[in-house]
Amino acid sequence: MKNPALPPCDHQPQTYTGPSADAVLAQRKQFLSPGLFLYYKKPIMLVEGQMQYLWDEQGKRYLDGLGGIVTISVGHCHPHVVAAANRQNAILQHSTTIYLQPNVCQYAETLASKMPGDLKVCYFVNSGSEANDLALLMARASTGNYDVVALRNAYHGGNAAGMSLTGHSTWKFNVPHSFGVHHALAPYPYRGPYGYDDKDAGQKYADDVQSVIAHATSGKVAAFIAESIQGVGGFVVFPDGYLKASYEYVRAAGGVCIADEVQTGFGRTGTHYWGFETQGVIPDIVTMAKGIGNGCPLAAVVTTPEIAKVLSERIHFNTYGGNPVVTAMGQAVLEVIDQENLQENSLKMGNHILAGLEKLKEKHAIIGDVRGKGLLLGIEMVTDRTTKEPAKAECAQVLERAREMGLLLGKGGLWGQTIRFAPPMSISRADADFLLEVLDAALTDL
Protein backbone atom coordinates (compact mmCIF):
# COMPACT_ATOMS: atom_id res chain seq x y z
CA MET A 1 0.00 0.00 0.00
CA LYS A 2 1.45 3.35 -1.07
CA ASN A 3 1.99 5.81 1.76
CA PRO A 4 -0.44 8.77 1.75
CA ALA A 5 1.01 12.12 0.70
CA LEU A 6 0.95 15.16 2.96
CA PRO A 7 -1.11 18.08 1.62
CA PRO A 8 0.96 20.77 -0.14
CA CYS A 9 2.52 23.48 2.02
CA ASP A 10 3.96 26.83 0.90
CA HIS A 11 6.21 27.29 3.92
CA GLN A 12 9.91 26.68 3.28
CA PRO A 13 11.71 25.67 6.48
CA GLN A 14 15.13 27.03 7.29
CA THR A 15 18.14 24.79 6.82
CA TYR A 16 18.97 23.34 10.20
CA THR A 17 22.65 23.68 11.18
CA GLY A 18 22.56 22.72 14.87
CA PRO A 19 23.65 19.55 16.67
CA SER A 20 22.42 16.16 15.51
CA ALA A 21 19.52 14.35 17.11
CA ASP A 22 21.94 11.76 18.52
CA ALA A 23 24.06 14.50 20.10
CA VAL A 24 21.01 16.15 21.63
CA LEU A 25 19.78 12.81 22.96
CA ALA A 26 23.14 12.18 24.63
CA GLN A 27 23.10 15.69 26.09
CA ARG A 28 19.55 15.16 27.36
CA LYS A 29 20.48 11.88 29.04
CA GLN A 30 23.35 13.57 30.84
CA PHE A 31 21.77 16.84 31.90
CA LEU A 32 17.98 16.40 32.04
CA SER A 33 15.85 14.42 34.45
CA PRO A 34 15.75 10.67 33.74
CA GLY A 35 12.05 10.81 34.65
CA LEU A 36 11.24 12.60 31.38
CA PHE A 37 9.92 10.19 28.76
CA LEU A 38 10.15 10.31 24.98
CA TYR A 39 7.78 9.16 22.27
CA TYR A 40 8.98 6.73 19.60
CA LYS A 41 11.70 4.09 19.53
CA LYS A 42 13.94 6.55 17.71
CA PRO A 43 13.14 9.91 19.31
CA ILE A 44 12.07 12.65 16.94
CA MET A 45 13.75 16.08 17.12
CA LEU A 46 11.57 18.98 16.02
CA VAL A 47 13.25 22.22 14.99
CA GLU A 48 10.56 24.28 13.22
CA GLY A 49 6.80 24.67 13.14
CA GLN A 50 4.29 26.55 11.01
CA MET A 51 0.55 26.32 11.68
CA GLN A 52 -0.44 22.63 11.67
CA TYR A 53 2.95 21.38 10.44
CA LEU A 54 6.28 20.55 12.05
CA TRP A 55 9.76 19.82 10.63
CA ASP A 56 12.56 17.70 12.04
CA GLU A 57 16.28 18.41 11.72
CA GLN A 58 16.40 16.46 8.44
CA GLY A 59 13.74 18.72 6.90
CA LYS A 60 10.99 16.08 7.01
CA ARG A 61 7.50 17.56 7.45
CA TYR A 62 4.81 16.20 9.76
CA LEU A 63 1.17 16.95 10.41
CA ASP A 64 0.85 17.64 14.13
CA GLY A 65 -2.10 15.47 15.07
CA LEU A 66 -1.65 16.08 18.79
CA GLY A 67 -1.22 19.86 18.82
CA GLY A 68 1.83 19.70 21.05
CA ILE A 69 -0.25 17.71 23.58
CA VAL A 70 -3.37 19.82 23.00
CA THR A 71 -1.31 22.98 23.49
CA ILE A 72 -1.12 24.50 20.01
CA SER A 73 -4.63 25.82 19.52
CA VAL A 74 -4.38 28.26 16.61
CA GLY A 75 -1.28 26.86 14.88
CA HIS A 76 2.47 26.73 15.43
CA CYS A 77 4.09 30.18 15.17
CA HIS A 78 0.81 31.80 14.12
CA PRO A 79 1.89 35.20 12.67
CA HIS A 80 -0.65 37.21 14.70
CA VAL A 81 0.49 35.61 17.97
CA VAL A 82 4.18 35.91 17.08
CA ALA A 83 3.74 39.58 16.17
CA ALA A 84 2.03 40.30 19.50
CA ALA A 85 4.91 38.65 21.38
CA ASN A 86 7.56 40.49 19.35
CA ARG A 87 5.93 43.88 19.90
CA GLN A 88 5.73 43.39 23.64
CA ASN A 89 9.21 41.88 23.93
CA ALA A 90 10.63 45.07 22.46
CA ILE A 91 8.82 47.27 25.03
CA LEU A 92 8.61 45.52 28.39
CA GLN A 93 9.27 41.85 29.08
CA HIS A 94 8.47 41.62 32.76
CA SER A 95 6.21 43.23 35.33
CA THR A 96 4.92 41.50 38.46
CA THR A 97 1.45 41.77 39.93
CA ILE A 98 2.61 44.42 42.43
CA TYR A 99 2.53 47.01 39.60
CA LEU A 100 -0.16 48.11 37.19
CA GLN A 101 0.28 46.79 33.66
CA PRO A 102 -2.30 47.33 30.89
CA ASN A 103 -1.88 44.01 29.07
CA VAL A 104 -2.94 41.83 31.97
CA CYS A 105 -6.04 43.93 32.70
CA GLN A 106 -7.12 44.10 29.07
CA TYR A 107 -6.64 40.37 28.68
CA ALA A 108 -8.51 39.59 31.89
CA GLU A 109 -11.49 41.61 30.69
CA THR A 110 -11.49 39.87 27.30
CA LEU A 111 -11.16 36.42 28.85
CA ALA A 112 -13.90 37.13 31.40
CA SER A 113 -16.21 38.17 28.56
CA LYS A 114 -15.94 34.62 27.22
CA MET A 115 -17.13 33.11 30.50
CA PRO A 116 -20.77 32.45 31.41
CA GLY A 117 -22.54 33.44 34.61
CA ASP A 118 -20.61 35.18 37.35
CA LEU A 119 -17.20 33.79 36.37
CA LYS A 120 -15.53 37.19 36.05
CA VAL A 121 -12.36 37.27 38.21
CA CYS A 122 -9.10 36.04 36.68
CA TYR A 123 -5.85 34.88 38.23
CA PHE A 124 -2.95 34.22 35.87
CA VAL A 125 -0.29 31.59 36.53
CA ASN A 126 2.20 29.60 34.46
CA SER A 127 0.80 26.09 34.05
CA GLY A 128 -2.26 23.91 34.45
CA SER A 129 -0.67 22.23 37.47
CA GLU A 130 -0.28 25.59 39.19
CA ALA A 131 -3.82 26.60 38.20
CA ASN A 132 -5.30 23.49 39.79
CA ASP A 133 -3.21 24.02 42.91
CA LEU A 134 -4.57 27.56 43.24
CA ALA A 135 -8.12 26.35 42.59
CA LEU A 136 -7.77 23.91 45.51
CA LEU A 137 -6.57 26.72 47.76
CA MET A 138 -9.56 28.87 46.78
CA ALA A 139 -12.01 26.04 47.34
CA ARG A 140 -10.69 25.11 50.75
CA ALA A 141 -10.32 28.69 51.93
CA SER A 142 -13.74 29.81 50.72
CA THR A 143 -15.72 26.83 52.04
CA GLY A 144 -13.82 26.13 55.23
CA ASN A 145 -13.86 22.46 54.25
CA TYR A 146 -10.91 20.28 53.29
CA ASP A 147 -12.03 17.10 51.53
CA VAL A 148 -12.00 17.04 47.72
CA VAL A 149 -13.65 14.60 45.32
CA ALA A 150 -11.83 13.88 42.07
CA LEU A 151 -12.25 11.12 39.48
CA ARG A 152 -10.46 7.92 38.68
CA ASN A 153 -8.75 8.01 35.30
CA ALA A 154 -8.26 11.78 35.68
CA TYR A 155 -5.09 13.84 35.25
CA HIS A 156 -4.69 17.25 36.91
CA GLY A 157 -0.99 18.02 36.86
CA GLY A 158 2.57 17.08 37.68
CA ASN A 159 3.07 19.00 40.92
CA ALA A 160 2.29 17.54 44.35
CA ALA A 161 -1.25 18.96 44.50
CA GLY A 162 -1.98 17.94 40.91
CA MET A 163 -0.78 14.40 41.55
CA SER A 164 -3.00 14.14 44.60
CA LEU A 165 -6.01 14.90 42.41
CA THR A 166 -4.90 12.63 39.58
CA GLY A 167 -6.70 9.29 39.54
CA HIS A 168 -4.41 7.71 36.97
CA SER A 169 -1.68 5.60 38.58
CA THR A 170 0.78 5.98 35.71
CA TRP A 171 1.37 9.60 36.69
CA LYS A 172 1.17 9.45 40.47
CA PHE A 173 3.76 9.44 43.21
CA ASN A 174 2.75 8.79 46.80
CA VAL A 175 2.58 12.46 47.74
CA PRO A 176 1.41 13.69 51.18
CA HIS A 177 -1.04 16.07 49.51
CA SER A 178 -3.22 13.04 48.69
CA PHE A 179 -4.63 13.27 52.20
CA GLY A 180 -8.22 14.49 51.94
CA VAL A 181 -8.63 13.61 48.25
CA HIS A 182 -11.19 10.93 47.39
CA HIS A 183 -11.69 9.43 43.94
CA ALA A 184 -15.10 8.61 42.54
CA LEU A 185 -15.89 6.18 39.75
CA ALA A 186 -14.87 7.43 36.32
CA PRO A 187 -17.92 8.13 34.12
CA TYR A 188 -16.39 5.98 31.39
CA PRO A 189 -19.19 4.49 29.24
CA TYR A 190 -16.91 2.14 27.29
CA ARG A 191 -15.26 0.48 30.29
CA GLY A 192 -17.44 1.45 33.24
CA PRO A 193 -20.46 -0.41 34.67
CA TYR A 194 -22.94 1.86 32.87
CA GLY A 195 -22.52 1.88 29.12
CA TYR A 196 -23.62 3.86 26.09
CA ASP A 197 -26.90 1.97 26.02
CA ASP A 198 -27.89 3.14 29.51
CA LYS A 199 -29.91 6.35 29.24
CA ASP A 200 -29.48 6.95 32.98
CA ALA A 201 -25.72 6.42 32.98
CA GLY A 202 -24.95 10.06 33.82
CA GLN A 203 -27.10 9.97 36.93
CA LYS A 204 -25.77 6.57 38.00
CA TYR A 205 -22.14 7.67 37.77
CA ALA A 206 -23.02 10.88 39.63
CA ASP A 207 -24.60 8.79 42.40
CA ASP A 208 -21.13 7.44 43.12
CA VAL A 209 -19.97 11.01 43.81
CA GLN A 210 -22.76 11.29 46.35
CA SER A 211 -21.73 7.94 47.82
CA VAL A 212 -18.11 9.06 48.20
CA ILE A 213 -19.25 12.23 49.97
CA ALA A 214 -21.42 10.23 52.33
CA HIS A 215 -18.98 7.41 53.13
CA ALA A 216 -15.46 8.81 52.67
CA THR A 217 -15.86 12.32 54.13
CA SER A 218 -17.59 14.01 57.03
CA GLY A 219 -20.44 14.81 54.66
CA LYS A 220 -18.92 18.19 53.89
CA VAL A 221 -16.48 18.81 51.03
CA ALA A 222 -14.44 21.70 49.74
CA ALA A 223 -14.67 20.83 46.06
CA PHE A 224 -15.35 18.46 43.22
CA ILE A 225 -12.90 18.68 40.32
CA ALA A 226 -13.27 17.09 36.90
CA GLU A 227 -11.94 17.57 33.42
CA SER A 228 -14.84 18.34 31.10
CA ILE A 229 -13.57 15.52 28.89
CA GLN A 230 -10.81 13.35 30.35
CA GLY A 231 -7.62 14.04 28.42
CA VAL A 232 -4.68 11.85 29.42
CA GLY A 233 -7.27 9.23 30.40
CA GLY A 234 -8.07 8.77 26.71
CA PHE A 235 -10.49 11.57 25.69
CA VAL A 236 -13.33 10.02 27.67
CA VAL A 237 -16.61 11.89 27.10
CA PHE A 238 -18.99 11.84 30.06
CA PRO A 239 -22.59 10.68 29.61
CA ASP A 240 -25.23 13.42 29.47
CA GLY A 241 -26.32 14.80 32.80
CA TYR A 242 -23.27 13.61 34.70
CA LEU A 243 -21.78 16.96 35.69
CA LYS A 244 -25.18 18.51 36.41
CA ALA A 245 -26.11 15.81 38.92
CA SER A 246 -22.61 15.70 40.42
CA TYR A 247 -22.55 19.48 40.88
CA GLU A 248 -25.86 19.33 42.72
CA TYR A 249 -24.55 16.71 45.15
CA VAL A 250 -21.33 18.65 45.78
CA ARG A 251 -23.01 21.99 46.35
CA ALA A 252 -25.46 20.35 48.74
CA ALA A 253 -22.41 19.18 50.72
CA GLY A 254 -21.05 22.71 50.97
CA GLY A 255 -18.50 22.37 48.19
CA VAL A 256 -17.65 24.27 45.03
CA CYS A 257 -17.32 22.80 41.55
CA ILE A 258 -14.06 23.09 39.61
CA ALA A 259 -13.92 22.50 35.86
CA ASP A 260 -10.48 21.61 34.49
CA GLU A 261 -10.53 23.07 30.97
CA VAL A 262 -6.82 22.65 30.31
CA GLN A 263 -7.45 20.49 27.23
CA THR A 264 -11.11 21.15 26.40
CA GLY A 265 -11.38 24.93 26.39
CA PHE A 266 -11.21 27.68 23.77
CA GLY A 267 -13.59 26.27 21.19
CA ARG A 268 -11.86 22.93 20.67
CA THR A 269 -15.04 20.90 21.26
CA GLY A 270 -16.64 22.76 18.34
CA THR A 271 -20.18 23.00 19.68
CA HIS A 272 -19.18 25.20 22.65
CA TYR A 273 -16.37 27.51 23.71
CA TRP A 274 -15.91 25.64 26.99
CA GLY A 275 -16.10 21.91 27.54
CA PHE A 276 -18.32 22.20 30.61
CA GLU A 277 -20.97 23.87 28.47
CA THR A 278 -21.46 20.55 26.65
CA GLN A 279 -22.83 19.25 29.97
CA GLY A 280 -25.08 22.27 30.54
CA VAL A 281 -23.40 23.43 33.76
CA ILE A 282 -21.62 26.51 35.10
CA PRO A 283 -18.77 25.74 37.53
CA ASP A 284 -17.69 27.91 40.45
CA ILE A 285 -14.02 27.80 39.43
CA VAL A 286 -12.49 27.12 36.01
CA THR A 287 -8.84 26.25 35.37
CA MET A 288 -7.23 26.57 31.96
CA ALA A 289 -3.80 26.23 30.35
CA LYS A 290 -2.13 24.77 27.23
CA GLY A 291 -4.21 26.19 24.34
CA ILE A 292 -4.81 29.44 26.24
CA GLY A 293 -1.43 30.75 25.07
CA ASN A 294 -0.75 28.57 22.04
CA GLY A 295 2.39 27.17 23.61
CA CYS A 296 3.57 30.01 25.85
CA PRO A 297 3.73 29.52 29.66
CA LEU A 298 0.31 30.90 30.48
CA ALA A 299 -2.53 29.47 32.53
CA ALA A 300 -5.48 30.91 34.44
CA VAL A 301 -8.01 30.38 37.17
CA VAL A 302 -11.34 32.13 36.67
CA THR A 303 -13.87 32.30 39.47
CA THR A 304 -16.65 34.39 40.97
CA PRO A 305 -16.14 37.63 42.92
CA GLU A 306 -17.47 35.94 46.06
CA ILE A 307 -14.91 33.13 45.96
CA ALA A 308 -12.14 35.47 44.83
CA LYS A 309 -12.55 37.61 47.97
CA VAL A 310 -10.98 34.91 50.11
CA LEU A 311 -7.50 35.57 48.71
CA SER A 312 -7.66 39.16 49.92
CA GLU A 313 -7.50 37.85 53.49
CA ARG A 314 -3.75 37.34 53.06
CA ILE A 315 -1.04 38.89 50.93
CA HIS A 316 -1.20 37.28 47.49
CA PHE A 317 0.92 37.97 44.43
CA ASN A 318 2.49 36.09 41.54
CA THR A 319 5.90 36.90 40.10
CA TYR A 320 5.05 35.82 36.57
CA GLY A 321 1.25 35.76 36.68
CA GLY A 322 0.06 38.10 33.99
CA ASN A 323 3.49 38.63 32.45
CA PRO A 324 3.04 41.32 29.75
CA VAL A 325 4.47 39.16 26.94
CA VAL A 326 2.39 36.05 27.60
CA THR A 327 -0.81 38.01 28.20
CA ALA A 328 -0.26 39.79 24.88
CA MET A 329 0.00 36.36 23.31
CA GLY A 330 -3.11 35.17 25.16
CA GLN A 331 -5.06 38.17 23.85
CA ALA A 332 -3.85 37.42 20.32
CA VAL A 333 -4.98 33.80 20.62
CA LEU A 334 -8.53 34.88 21.52
CA GLU A 335 -8.53 37.26 18.54
CA VAL A 336 -7.38 34.54 16.13
CA ILE A 337 -10.00 32.05 17.36
CA ASP A 338 -12.73 34.61 16.62
CA GLN A 339 -11.31 36.11 13.43
CA GLU A 340 -10.55 32.79 11.78
CA ASN A 341 -13.70 31.00 13.02
CA LEU A 342 -11.63 28.23 14.55
CA GLN A 343 -14.41 26.97 16.80
CA GLU A 344 -16.54 26.42 13.71
CA ASN A 345 -13.62 24.76 11.95
CA SER A 346 -13.12 22.48 14.96
CA LEU A 347 -16.73 21.36 14.66
CA LYS A 348 -16.57 20.76 10.90
CA MET A 349 -13.19 19.04 10.82
CA GLY A 350 -13.92 17.14 14.02
CA ASN A 351 -17.18 15.76 12.64
CA HIS A 352 -15.43 14.81 9.41
CA ILE A 353 -12.66 12.95 11.25
CA LEU A 354 -15.13 11.34 13.64
CA ALA A 355 -17.17 9.98 10.75
CA GLY A 356 -13.99 8.65 9.17
CA LEU A 357 -12.95 6.97 12.41
CA GLU A 358 -16.33 5.26 12.64
CA LYS A 359 -15.77 3.84 9.16
CA LEU A 360 -12.33 2.63 10.19
CA LYS A 361 -13.92 0.93 13.19
CA GLU A 362 -16.12 -1.05 10.80
CA LYS A 363 -13.03 -2.08 8.85
CA HIS A 364 -10.57 -2.78 11.68
CA ALA A 365 -11.70 -5.02 14.56
CA ILE A 366 -8.88 -3.77 16.76
CA ILE A 367 -10.79 -0.50 17.25
CA GLY A 368 -13.10 -1.04 20.21
CA ASP A 369 -14.43 2.48 20.70
CA VAL A 370 -14.53 5.79 18.85
CA ARG A 371 -15.33 8.91 20.86
CA GLY A 372 -14.80 12.64 21.30
CA LYS A 373 -16.09 16.07 20.41
CA GLY A 374 -14.73 18.54 17.89
CA LEU A 375 -10.98 18.25 17.57
CA LEU A 376 -10.63 16.20 20.73
CA LEU A 377 -11.03 12.62 19.51
CA GLY A 378 -9.87 9.17 20.49
CA ILE A 379 -9.99 5.55 19.37
CA GLU A 380 -9.56 2.85 21.98
CA MET A 381 -7.74 -0.21 20.70
CA VAL A 382 -8.50 -3.71 22.01
CA THR A 383 -7.29 -7.16 21.09
CA ASP A 384 -10.81 -8.49 21.57
CA ARG A 385 -14.03 -6.46 21.43
CA THR A 386 -15.78 -8.83 23.83
CA THR A 387 -13.16 -8.90 26.60
CA LYS A 388 -11.92 -5.36 25.78
CA GLU A 389 -8.35 -6.44 26.45
CA PRO A 390 -6.23 -3.30 25.88
CA ALA A 391 -4.12 -3.43 22.72
CA LYS A 392 -1.17 -1.57 24.21
CA ALA A 393 1.58 -2.91 21.94
CA GLU A 394 -0.54 -2.45 18.82
CA CYS A 395 -1.36 1.12 19.80
CA ALA A 396 2.34 1.91 20.13
CA GLN A 397 3.00 0.27 16.77
CA VAL A 398 0.35 2.40 15.05
CA LEU A 399 1.94 5.55 16.46
CA GLU A 400 5.35 4.45 15.15
CA ARG A 401 4.00 3.68 11.69
CA ALA A 402 2.05 6.95 11.54
CA ARG A 403 5.19 8.88 12.43
CA GLU A 404 7.03 7.18 9.55
CA MET A 405 4.29 8.40 7.19
CA GLY A 406 4.42 11.98 8.49
CA LEU A 407 1.70 12.08 11.16
CA LEU A 408 2.31 12.73 14.85
CA LEU A 409 -0.35 11.36 17.19
CA GLY A 410 -0.76 10.88 20.92
CA LYS A 411 -1.79 8.04 23.15
CA GLY A 412 -3.57 7.84 26.47
CA GLY A 413 -5.56 5.62 28.75
CA LEU A 414 -4.40 3.63 31.75
CA TRP A 415 -2.62 1.08 29.55
CA GLY A 416 -1.62 3.40 26.70
CA GLN A 417 -4.31 1.78 24.56
CA THR A 418 -6.04 4.89 23.19
CA ILE A 419 -4.84 6.96 20.25
CA ARG A 420 -5.57 10.65 20.77
CA PHE A 421 -6.25 13.18 18.01
CA ALA A 422 -6.03 16.87 18.93
CA PRO A 423 -4.51 18.78 15.99
CA PRO A 424 -4.30 22.57 15.82
CA MET A 425 -7.76 24.00 15.19
CA SER A 426 -6.48 25.44 11.90
CA ILE A 427 -6.34 22.09 10.09
CA SER A 428 -7.88 21.79 6.64
CA ARG A 429 -10.08 19.15 5.03
CA ALA A 430 -7.01 17.87 3.18
CA ASP A 431 -5.17 17.49 6.49
CA ALA A 432 -8.11 15.60 7.99
CA ASP A 433 -8.23 13.25 5.00
CA PHE A 434 -4.48 12.65 5.25
CA LEU A 435 -4.85 11.81 8.94
CA LEU A 436 -7.52 9.22 8.18
CA GLU A 437 -5.55 7.72 5.30
CA VAL A 438 -2.42 7.36 7.42
CA LEU A 439 -4.37 5.78 10.25
CA ASP A 440 -6.00 3.31 7.88
CA ALA A 441 -2.62 2.36 6.44
CA ALA A 442 -1.07 1.97 9.88
CA LEU A 443 -3.94 -0.22 11.08
CA THR A 444 -3.76 -2.29 7.91
CA ASP A 445 -0.05 -2.87 8.52
CA LEU A 446 -0.88 -4.50 11.87
FENJO-V899791 format. One record per run of one state. SS is the DSSP state (a for helix, b for strand, c for the rest). FROM is the first residue (numbers start at 1). LEN is the number of residues. If there is no record, write none. Layout:
ss/from/len
SS/FROM/LEN
SS/FROM/LEN
This chain:
ss/from/len
c/1/20
a/21/11
c/32/14
b/46/6
c/52/1
b/53/4
c/57/4
b/61/4
c/65/2
a/67/4
c/71/5
b/76/1
c/77/2
a/79/11
c/90/12
a/102/12
c/114/7
b/121/5
c/126/2
a/128/16
c/144/4
b/148/4
c/152/8
a/160/6
c/166/3
a/169/3
c/172/4
a/176/3
c/179/2
b/181/4
c/185/16
a/201/16
c/217/6
b/223/5
c/228/1
b/229/2
c/231/5
b/236/2
c/238/4
a/242/11
c/253/3
b/256/5
c/261/14
a/275/5
c/280/5
b/285/4
c/289/1
a/290/3
c/293/6
b/299/5
c/304/1
a/305/9
c/314/10
a/324/16
c/340/2
a/342/22
c/364/3
b/367/7
c/374/2
b/376/9
c/385/4
b/389/2
c/391/1
a/392/13
c/405/2
b/407/2
c/409/1
b/410/3
c/413/5
b/418/4
c/422/7
a/429/17
c/446/1
